[in-house]
Amino acid sequence: MKTVFCSRYSVYPFSVLQRCGIRHPKPIPFFGNMMLFRHGFFDAHRDLINQYGRVCGYYLGRRPVVVVADPDMLRQVMVKEFQKFPNRMKLRAATKPMTESVLMLRNERWKRVRSILTPSFSAAKMKEMVPLINTATETLLNNLKSYAESGESFDIHRYDCTLAFPFLIRPLSFIIPNKSRDEMNGFFISCIQKIIKQRDELPPNQRRRDFLQLMLDVRSSKECVSLENFDVVNHADEQAEEQPQVAEEAANGPGSSGDAPKRPQQKRMMTEDEIVGQAFLFLLAGYETSSNTLAFACYLLAINPDCQEKLQREVDDFFTRHGSADYTNVQELKYLDMVVCEALRLYPPGFRFARDVEEDCVINGQFLPKGATLDISAGFLHHDPQYWPEPEKFIPERFTPEAKASRHPFVYLPFGAGPRSCVGMRLAQLEIRMALVNIFKKFNVVACEDTKVPLQLKSSTTLGPKNGIFVKITKRLNSDDI
């Protein structure tokens, strides 16, 4: 009897995808199709989609997963029918502080925290971050200078990591590698709680203007935005800034403005656990995704020296007009923006993201069952020859205004889309642009005998280099002393 029950339990969910008409590889009891991903998800997604179609599936253990690589369907899922897919995939093994982060919060808790957090990444707040980014960039340039002088090849991915939130990386970097997850989490929580206490005891003008302080400033705030303004990729949050009525209605509900009697504005609160969760998330996100993108961009420019020379001409012209880069003037660097966009297309750190299906529904003619998970394959779409001719080539001109306007917007998703898009997009872009403009003002990045073409990638969670990115660096003849 137990054997029969165990056998049925192991295969019971494996009819779900077939009943929905979703093609998929044959699963094995208990494990489903997990073995397909033993070497990562990036190549496995491509193989699945090429064999079974743009809407296909697999079983992650006993959980049915629907892979979606159809841009029209993604527009429905991520924006138009968002209310049916508001939550990311639930991870049963996750623990605090990660479970308190905006990445993993669900339903009303996510909506409340996101409404408070979104204004922390406004253009005005990013301008406050520039001095801290400049400090981190100087550290990075000094590291690179030593390699320019030695002439040795080195792993640029390792040194780009110094840009990401140095106020937390330095104390943690000596502890994290030798600690278990629980010890690391406990240390991090204790560290952030102490910093919060210290910040609260300081006068406002002495508090460091970093990401943690931006969150502390809005932890109990009337400044919040509604769900419709969460989409930072399409600048919907900026529309809320231009229309204060939106923020008021987000706090008090529709109809709260105008001639109607006004209720006192309600403050939306973030708990200390939630603040720690966001700090933990942005430490990890900043440490890995920004450093990956910086390293990939430098690698691509090293193996495409004509593109590097074109970027350096733009950078040189920029510094004839400006003494230093900041949030406003770095927007003038159009070719730099194209370089970053193309690096994110070829190597998107967030190459896949998941949404849980909250109710039975039909999207673009495809039935999706409640309880299934959607696996959105941004990595496949970024390399799809239907939308990107010669997709493996580095061609920054793919991102001219004319080229972008002619392309389906949902075939390029480095920061996601819709209300669940990456809230830290502006900060990531600012870090990357300011680092690159200063690197290529001072240095040339050069491919060498240790540079691997093509790169080997790891793709279990985010997309990154498997064995580092080795290049050489030389000082530009016309550069000033660092």
C-alpha positions as CSV (number, residue, x, y, z in Angstrom):
1,M,0.0,0.0,0.0
2,K,2.8,2.4,0.9
3,T,4.6,1.6,-2.3
4,V,1.5,2.4,-4.4
5,F,0.9,5.6,-2.5
6,C,4.6,6.7,-2.9
7,S,4.4,5.8,-6.6
8,R,1.3,7.9,-7.2
9,Y,2.6,10.8,-5.2
10,S,5.8,10.9,-7.2
11,V,4.0,11.2,-10.6
12,Y,0.6,12.7,-9.7
13,P,1.3,16.3,-10.9
14,F,2.9,15.2,-14.1
15,S,-0.3,15.3,-16.1
16,V,-0.9,19.1,-15.5
17,L,1.1,20.4,-18.5
18,Q,-0.2,17.8,-20.9
19,R,-3.8,18.6,-20.0
20,C,-3.0,22.3,-20.8
21,G,-1.6,21.3,-24.2
22,I,1.9,22.5,-23.2
23,R,4.7,20.4,-24.7
24,H,7.5,19.3,-22.4
25,P,10.2,16.7,-21.9
26,K,9.3,13.5,-20.1
27,P,9.7,13.9,-16.3
28,I,11.1,11.3,-13.9
29,P,9.4,10.4,-10.6
30,F,10.0,12.9,-7.8
31,F,12.7,14.9,-9.7
32,G,10.7,15.9,-12.7
33,N,13.1,17.5,-15.2
34,M,15.6,18.9,-12.7
35,M,18.5,17.1,-14.3
36,L,18.2,19.2,-17.4
37,F,19.5,22.1,-15.4
38,R,22.4,20.5,-13.7
39,H,24.8,22.7,-15.7
40,G,22.6,25.9,-15.4
41,F,19.5,27.4,-17.0
42,F,20.8,29.6,-19.7
43,D,21.6,26.9,-22.4
44,A,18.9,24.6,-21.1
45,H,16.2,27.2,-21.8
46,R,17.5,27.7,-25.3
47,D,17.4,23.9,-25.9
48,L,13.9,23.5,-24.4
49,I,12.4,26.4,-26.5
50,N,14.1,25.3,-29.7
51,Q,12.7,21.8,-29.3
52,Y,9.2,22.4,-27.8
53,G,8.3,26.0,-28.8
54,R,8.0,29.5,-27.3
55,V,5.5,28.3,-24.8
56,C,6.7,25.0,-23.4
57,G,7.2,23.5,-19.9
58,Y,9.1,21.3,-17.5
59,Y,8.7,20.0,-14.0
60,L,10.9,21.4,-11.2
61,G,10.5,18.4,-8.9
62,R,6.7,18.0,-8.8
63,R,6.1,21.7,-9.6
64,P,4.8,22.4,-13.1
65,V,6.6,25.3,-14.8
66,V,5.6,27.0,-18.0
67,V,8.5,28.6,-20.0
68,V,7.4,31.7,-21.9
69,A,9.4,33.2,-24.7
70,D,6.6,34.9,-26.6
71,P,6.8,38.7,-26.4
72,D,3.1,39.3,-27.0
73,M,2.2,36.8,-24.2
74,L,4.8,38.4,-21.9
75,R,3.2,41.9,-22.4
76,Q,-0.1,40.4,-21.1
77,V,1.6,38.5,-18.2
78,M,3.9,41.3,-17.0
79,V,1.7,44.4,-17.6
80,K,-1.9,44.1,-18.9
81,E,-2.9,41.0,-16.8
82,F,-0.4,41.6,-14.0
83,Q,-3.1,41.0,-11.2
84,K,-3.1,37.3,-12.2
85,F,0.7,37.0,-11.8
86,P,1.7,39.5,-9.1
87,N,4.1,37.3,-7.1
88,R,7.5,35.8,-7.9
89,M,8.0,32.1,-7.4
90,K,7.8,31.1,-3.7
91,L,11.0,29.5,-2.5
92,R,10.3,27.2,0.5
93,A,14.0,27.1,1.6
94,A,14.4,30.9,1.8
95,T,15.1,32.4,5.2
96,K,15.4,35.9,6.8
97,P,16.6,38.5,5.8
98,M,16.0,37.5,2.2
99,T,12.3,36.6,2.8
100,E,11.8,40.2,3.9
101,S,13.1,41.7,0.7
102,V,11.0,43.3,-2.0
103,L,12.1,40.4,-4.3
104,M,10.3,37.8,-2.2
105,L,7.5,39.7,-0.5
106,R,4.0,38.8,-1.8
107,N,0.6,40.5,-2.3
108,E,-0.2,43.4,0.0
109,R,3.1,43.3,1.9
110,W,5.0,43.6,-1.4
111,K,2.8,46.4,-2.6
112,R,3.2,48.4,0.6
113,V,7.0,48.0,0.7
114,R,7.4,48.7,-3.0
115,S,5.2,51.8,-2.8
116,I,7.6,53.2,-0.1
117,L,10.8,52.0,-1.8
118,T,10.2,53.3,-5.3
119,P,10.6,57.0,-4.4
120,S,14.0,56.1,-2.9
121,F,15.3,55.5,-6.4
122,S,14.1,58.7,-8.0
123,A,16.4,60.9,-10.0
124,A,16.8,63.3,-7.1
125,K,17.8,60.5,-4.7
126,M,20.3,59.1,-7.3
127,K,22.0,62.5,-7.4
128,E,22.6,62.2,-3.6
129,M,24.4,58.8,-4.3
130,V,27.0,60.3,-6.7
131,P,29.6,61.2,-4.0
132,L,29.6,57.6,-2.7
133,I,29.8,56.2,-6.2
134,N,32.7,58.5,-7.0
135,T,34.5,57.2,-3.9
136,A,34.0,53.6,-5.0
137,T,35.1,54.4,-8.5
138,E,38.3,56.0,-7.2
139,T,39.1,52.7,-5.4
140,L,38.4,50.8,-8.6
141,L,40.7,53.0,-10.6
142,N,43.5,52.7,-8.1
143,N,43.2,48.9,-8.3
144,L,43.3,49.0,-12.1
145,K,46.3,51.4,-12.1
146,S,48.5,48.8,-10.4
147,Y,47.8,46.3,-13.1
148,A,48.4,48.9,-15.8
149,E,51.9,49.4,-14.3
150,S,52.6,45.7,-13.9
151,G,51.4,44.7,-17.4
152,E,50.0,41.5,-16.0
153,S,46.7,39.9,-17.0
154,F,44.1,39.9,-14.3
155,D,40.5,39.0,-13.6
156,I,38.6,42.3,-14.1
157,H,35.4,40.7,-12.8
158,R,37.0,40.4,-9.3
159,Y,38.0,44.1,-9.2
160,D,34.8,45.5,-10.6
161,C,33.1,44.1,-7.5
162,T,34.6,47.0,-5.4
163,L,32.1,49.4,-6.9
164,A,29.1,47.8,-5.3
165,F,28.1,49.3,-2.0
166,P,31.6,49.5,-0.5
167,F,30.3,50.6,2.9
168,L,29.0,47.0,3.4
169,I,31.3,45.0,1.2
170,R,34.5,45.8,3.1
171,P,33.4,44.6,6.6
172,L,31.6,41.6,5.2
173,S,34.2,40.4,2.7
174,F,36.4,39.0,5.3
175,I,33.6,37.1,7.0
176,I,31.2,35.8,4.4
177,P,33.4,33.1,2.7
178,N,34.0,31.1,5.8
179,K,30.5,31.2,7.4
180,S,27.4,29.1,7.0
181,R,24.3,30.7,5.6
182,D,22.7,31.1,9.0
183,E,25.8,32.6,10.5
184,M,26.1,35.0,7.6
185,N,22.5,36.0,7.9
186,G,22.7,36.5,11.6
187,F,25.8,38.6,11.3
188,F,24.3,40.8,8.5
189,I,21.1,41.4,10.5
190,S,23.1,42.4,13.6
191,C,25.4,44.6,11.5
192,I,22.5,46.5,9.9
193,Q,20.6,46.9,13.1
194,K,23.6,48.5,14.7
195,I,24.1,50.9,11.8
196,I,20.4,51.9,11.9
197,K,20.7,52.7,15.6
198,Q,23.9,54.7,15.0
199,R,22.3,56.6,12.1
200,D,19.2,57.5,14.2
201,E,21.4,59.0,16.9
202,L,23.2,61.3,14.4
203,P,22.0,64.7,13.3
204,P,20.5,64.5,9.8
205,N,23.4,66.5,8.1
206,Q,25.9,63.9,9.4
207,R,24.2,60.8,8.1
208,R,25.9,59.2,5.1
209,R,23.9,59.5,1.9
210,D,23.9,55.8,0.9
211,F,21.2,53.4,-0.1
212,L,20.5,52.4,3.5
213,Q,20.0,56.0,4.5
214,L,17.6,56.6,1.6
215,M,15.5,53.7,3.0
216,L,15.7,55.0,6.5
217,D,14.5,58.4,5.3
218,V,11.3,56.9,3.8
219,R,10.6,54.1,6.3
220,S,7.7,56.0,7.8
221,S,6.7,58.3,4.9
222,K,3.8,59.9,3.2
223,E,5.9,59.8,0.0
224,C,4.7,56.7,-1.8
225,V,3.4,55.7,-5.2
226,S,0.6,53.6,-6.5
227,L,0.9,50.2,-8.3
228,E,0.5,51.9,-11.7
229,N,3.7,53.9,-11.0
230,F,5.9,50.9,-10.0
231,D,7.2,50.4,-13.6
232,V,10.6,52.1,-13.4
233,V,11.7,50.6,-16.8
234,N,9.1,52.7,-18.5
235,H,9.6,55.7,-16.1
236,A,6.1,55.4,-14.7
237,D,7.5,56.5,-11.3
238,E,8.6,59.8,-12.8
239,Q,5.0,60.4,-13.9
240,A,4.0,60.1,-10.3
241,E,6.6,62.8,-9.3
242,E,5.1,65.1,-11.9
243,Q,1.6,64.5,-10.7
244,P,1.5,64.8,-6.9
245,Q,-2.2,63.9,-6.9
246,V,-1.2,60.3,-7.8
247,A,0.9,60.0,-4.6
248,E,-1.9,61.5,-2.5
249,E,-4.4,59.0,-3.9
250,A,-1.9,56.2,-3.4
251,A,-1.9,57.0,0.3
252,N,-5.5,57.9,0.8
253,G,-7.3,56.2,-2.0
254,P,-9.1,57.4,-5.2
255,G,-11.0,60.6,-4.9
256,S,-9.0,61.9,-2.0
257,S,-7.9,65.0,-3.9
258,G,-9.9,67.9,-5.4
259,D,-12.7,69.6,-3.5
260,A,-13.7,66.5,-1.4
261,P,-12.9,66.8,2.3
262,K,-9.4,65.6,2.8
263,R,-8.5,62.9,5.3
264,P,-5.2,63.0,7.1
265,Q,-2.6,61.3,4.9
266,Q,-1.8,57.8,6.1
267,K,1.8,56.9,6.6
268,R,3.0,53.7,5.1
269,M,5.5,52.0,7.4
270,M,8.5,49.7,6.8
271,T,9.5,47.5,9.7
272,E,13.1,47.1,10.8
273,D,13.0,43.5,9.4
274,E,11.9,44.8,6.0
275,I,14.6,47.5,6.0
276,V,17.2,44.8,6.8
277,G,15.7,42.7,4.0
278,Q,16.1,45.4,1.4
279,A,19.7,46.2,2.5
280,F,20.5,42.5,2.2
281,L,18.9,42.3,-1.3
282,F,20.7,45.3,-2.6
283,L,24.0,44.2,-1.2
284,L,23.7,41.0,-3.1
285,A,22.2,42.6,-6.2
286,G,24.7,45.4,-6.3
287,Y,27.6,43.1,-5.5
288,E,26.9,40.6,-8.2
289,T,24.8,42.0,-11.0
290,S,26.5,45.4,-11.4
291,S,30.0,43.9,-11.2
292,N,29.0,41.2,-13.7
293,T,27.7,43.9,-16.2
294,L,30.8,46.0,-15.7
295,A,33.1,43.1,-16.3
296,F,31.2,41.9,-19.4
297,A,31.2,45.4,-20.9
298,C,34.9,45.7,-20.4
299,Y,35.4,42.2,-22.0
300,L,33.3,43.1,-25.0
301,L,35.1,46.3,-25.5
302,A,38.5,44.5,-25.2
303,I,37.6,42.0,-28.0
304,N,36.0,44.8,-30.1
305,P,38.7,47.5,-30.1
306,D,37.0,49.5,-32.8
307,C,34.0,50.0,-30.4
308,Q,36.3,50.8,-27.6
309,E,38.0,53.6,-29.6
310,K,34.6,55.0,-30.6
311,L,33.6,55.1,-26.9
312,Q,36.9,56.7,-25.9
313,R,36.4,59.5,-28.5
314,E,32.9,60.2,-26.9
315,V,34.4,60.1,-23.4
316,D,37.3,62.5,-24.4
317,D,34.8,64.9,-25.9
318,F,32.6,64.7,-22.8
319,F,35.5,65.7,-20.5
320,T,36.3,68.8,-22.7
321,R,32.9,70.0,-21.5
322,H,32.7,68.6,-17.9
323,G,35.1,68.3,-15.1
324,S,33.6,65.1,-13.8
325,A,30.6,62.8,-14.4
326,D,27.4,63.1,-12.4
327,Y,23.8,61.8,-12.7
328,T,22.7,64.5,-15.1
329,N,25.6,64.9,-17.5
330,V,26.4,61.2,-17.9
331,Q,23.0,61.0,-19.8
332,E,24.8,62.9,-22.6
333,L,26.9,59.8,-23.4
334,K,24.7,58.2,-26.0
335,Y,27.2,55.7,-27.3
336,L,28.1,54.6,-23.8
337,D,24.4,54.0,-23.2
338,M,24.3,51.8,-26.3
339,V,27.4,49.9,-25.2
340,V,25.8,49.1,-21.8
341,C,22.5,48.1,-23.4
342,E,24.2,45.7,-25.8
343,A,26.3,44.2,-22.9
344,L,23.1,43.6,-21.0
345,R,21.5,42.0,-24.1
346,L,24.4,39.6,-24.6
347,Y,24.9,38.9,-20.9
348,P,21.8,39.8,-18.9
349,P,22.5,39.1,-15.2
350,G,18.8,38.5,-14.6
351,F,18.4,36.2,-17.6
352,R,15.2,34.5,-16.2
353,F,12.5,35.4,-13.7
354,A,9.5,33.6,-12.5
355,R,5.8,34.4,-11.7
356,D,3.3,32.3,-9.9
357,V,-0.1,31.8,-11.5
358,E,-2.6,33.0,-9.0
359,E,-5.8,31.8,-10.8
360,D,-6.8,29.7,-13.7
361,C,-6.6,31.9,-16.8
362,V,-6.2,32.1,-20.5
363,I,-3.5,34.3,-21.9
364,N,-3.1,34.7,-25.7
365,G,-5.1,31.5,-26.2
366,Q,-3.0,29.5,-23.8
367,F,-4.7,28.0,-20.6
368,L,-2.5,28.5,-17.5
369,P,-3.5,26.5,-14.4
370,K,-3.5,28.0,-10.9
371,G,-0.5,26.9,-8.9
372,A,1.8,26.6,-11.9
373,T,4.9,28.9,-12.2
374,L,5.8,30.9,-15.3
375,D,9.5,31.0,-16.2
376,I,10.2,34.1,-18.3
377,S,13.2,33.5,-20.5
378,A,14.7,36.9,-21.1
379,G,18.1,35.3,-22.0
380,F,16.6,33.4,-24.9
381,L,14.8,36.5,-26.2
382,H,18.0,38.5,-26.0
383,H,19.6,36.0,-28.4
384,D,16.6,35.4,-30.7
385,P,17.7,35.8,-34.3
386,Q,14.1,36.7,-35.2
387,Y,14.6,40.0,-33.5
388,W,18.4,40.3,-33.3
389,P,20.3,39.6,-36.6
390,E,23.6,37.9,-35.9
391,P,22.7,37.8,-32.2
392,E,26.1,36.6,-30.9
393,K,27.8,39.7,-32.3
394,F,28.5,42.9,-30.2
395,I,26.7,45.7,-32.1
396,P,25.9,48.7,-29.9
397,E,24.1,50.4,-32.8
398,R,21.2,48.0,-32.1
399,F,20.2,50.5,-29.5
400,T,19.9,53.7,-31.5
401,P,16.5,55.4,-30.9
402,E,15.3,54.3,-34.4
403,A,16.3,50.7,-33.8
404,K,14.6,50.6,-30.4
405,A,11.4,52.1,-31.8
406,S,11.2,49.5,-34.5
407,R,11.6,46.5,-32.2
408,H,9.0,44.7,-30.0
409,P,9.6,46.1,-26.5
410,F,9.3,42.7,-24.8
411,V,12.3,41.1,-26.5
412,Y,14.7,43.1,-24.3
413,L,14.1,42.7,-20.6
414,P,17.4,43.2,-18.6
415,F,15.4,44.8,-15.8
416,G,12.1,43.1,-16.3
417,A,9.0,45.0,-17.0
418,G,5.7,46.1,-15.4
419,P,5.1,46.7,-11.7
420,R,7.6,43.9,-10.7
421,S,10.4,45.5,-12.7
422,C,13.8,46.1,-11.0
423,V,13.3,48.9,-8.5
424,G,17.1,49.5,-8.5
425,M,17.5,50.0,-12.2
426,R,18.5,53.6,-12.0
427,L,21.1,53.0,-9.4
428,A,22.6,50.1,-11.4
429,Q,22.7,52.1,-14.6
430,L,24.3,55.1,-12.8
431,E,27.0,52.9,-11.1
432,I,27.9,51.2,-14.4
433,R,28.0,54.4,-16.5
434,M,30.1,56.3,-14.0
435,A,32.5,53.5,-13.7
436,L,32.9,53.0,-17.4
437,V,33.3,56.6,-18.3
438,N,36.1,56.9,-15.7
439,I,37.8,53.6,-16.7
440,F,38.0,54.5,-20.4
441,K,39.1,58.0,-19.7
442,K,42.2,56.6,-18.1
443,F,42.8,53.2,-19.6
444,N,42.6,50.8,-22.5
445,V,41.3,47.3,-21.8
446,V,43.1,44.8,-24.0
447,A,42.5,41.2,-24.9
448,C,45.4,38.9,-24.2
449,E,46.4,35.2,-24.3
450,D,44.4,34.6,-21.1
451,T,41.2,36.1,-22.5
452,K,38.7,33.3,-23.3
453,V,36.6,33.7,-26.5
454,P,33.9,32.7,-26.1
455,L,33.5,33.0,-22.3
456,Q,32.3,30.1,-20.2
457,L,29.2,31.1,-18.2
458,K,27.5,30.0,-15.0
459,S,23.8,30.4,-14.9
460,S,22.3,28.7,-11.8
461,T,20.9,31.9,-10.4
462,T,22.3,35.0,-12.2
463,L,24.4,34.9,-15.3
464,G,28.1,35.4,-14.7
465,P,31.5,34.3,-15.9
466,K,32.4,30.8,-14.8
467,N,36.1,31.2,-14.5
468,G,36.6,35.0,-14.4
469,I,37.3,37.5,-17.2
470,F,41.1,37.9,-17.8
471,V,42.3,40.9,-19.7
472,K,45.3,43.3,-19.6
473,I,45.0,47.1,-19.0
474,T,47.2,49.9,-20.3
475,K,47.3,53.5,-19.4
476,R,46.1,55.9,-22.1
477,L,48.9,58.2,-23.4
478,N,46.7,61.3,-23.2
479,S,45.2,60.5,-19.8
480,D,45.9,62.6,-16.7
481,D,47.5,61.1,-13.7
482,I,45.1,59.3,-11.4
